[in-house]
Amino acid sequence: MKKMMMRLSSISNTANFNYLPNSSSSFPKYNHHNNFSPTKLVFSAKSIPGGCRSFSMAGVSAAYSNNGNGTHDSDYKGGVSFLRSVLGSMEAVYLNRNPTAKAILELVHSTDNDHICYDHIAFRTFGVNGHGIDALAKFFLDFGYSQRDELCFPAKKLKAFWFSPPSLPIPEGGSGINGPLPRVFISELLVDQMSSQAQDIIRKYTNISDRACNHAALASALGSLTWEKPLHSEFQRLARESEYAAWTLVNGYALNHVTISVHRLTSQLKNIESFNRFIEENSFKLNSEGGVLKVSPDGLLLQSSTVADSFSFEFSDGVTDSVPCSYIEFAERTVLPQYKDMPEKEIKEYHRREGFEVGNADKIFESTSMDQLTRRTG
């Protein structure tokens, strides 16, 4: 870990990502992770194959820390600048590859006077040979994040965990990576549940990369695959069975999406329905799976997302094809019922809906699907 930290620190200071002039510091990052006890949450759960449990939040009543900023209390004190530098490098790669996300952040930034915060950032992984959730989670856990709840998606053969950030000082006027730290959402494909042919393809590349999964955070910060480029036919074969698997094969540990915390905006855009109209009026295409607005059963978590960008990828056999890249998400966490009568100026992040919702996330995953990428608007 020490070697990785030294190398990443050097990278973050010297790497040239050919990034936009304002750099990632212009685009706020938000952390509103409330410190709650998962045992206080009311879940509906059932066991599914693979030792995973599928959760749906039926209500949220949490024991929060009283630090007031929506994070959990932590003894973690060190490496704050390094952590923010790594996140900034991940973000720079993401924005360089995804013009829609970059354009929307600039648009909202110009409208809301630098008050953008990130609700969460998300990654996709292969759950095999150490390349799954744990590969990335270790980095965040080492820097004070705490593992929270498991979510399962049996139809997609996926599971996920989300992680809440530590309570760290925020620089005066800080925003973006210098603002509140974001939640982290990491999913993995349950490779053992795939067909033997799909498993063979995935294992071929994860076996080649061997212990490179120990440096998943480094790979994300560099925008590099930890395995060799695949054959075009292998990408196509995976895409027929799991578009998630095909996406991960060519994108690796790159950020899958970042999420703007809509309710933390200060303009008229702080209502997600108004925000969605604003995005569509500016000619950006939103993910329509299950409706543009995804709402949790309790009505307290509202989410939407763009359709992913595409980029030209050269496969190992010389074939060049357009493949899906990443997208940007938007989330509004509304005030919990027990706090609905509080004056708006007194509402803190820990008064709002926490966690994630399986039904919402299942539809958000479709932002990289070919159905959404090829859908006509209007």
Secondary structure by P-SEA (a helix, b strand, c coil): caaaaaaaaaaaacccccccccccccbbbbbbcccccccccccccccccccbbbbbbcbbbbbcccccccccccccccaaaaaaaaaaaaaaaaaaacaaaaaaaaaaaaaccccccccccbbbbbccccccccaaaaaaaaacccccbbbbbccccccbbbbbbcccccccccccccccbbbbbbbbbccccccaaaaaaaaaaaaaacccccaaaaaaaacccccccccaaaaaaaaaccaaaaaaacccccccbbbbcccccccccccaaaaaaaaaaacccccccccccccccccccccccccbbbbbbbccccbbbbbbbbbbbbbbbccccccccccccccccccccccccaaaaaaaaacccccccccccc
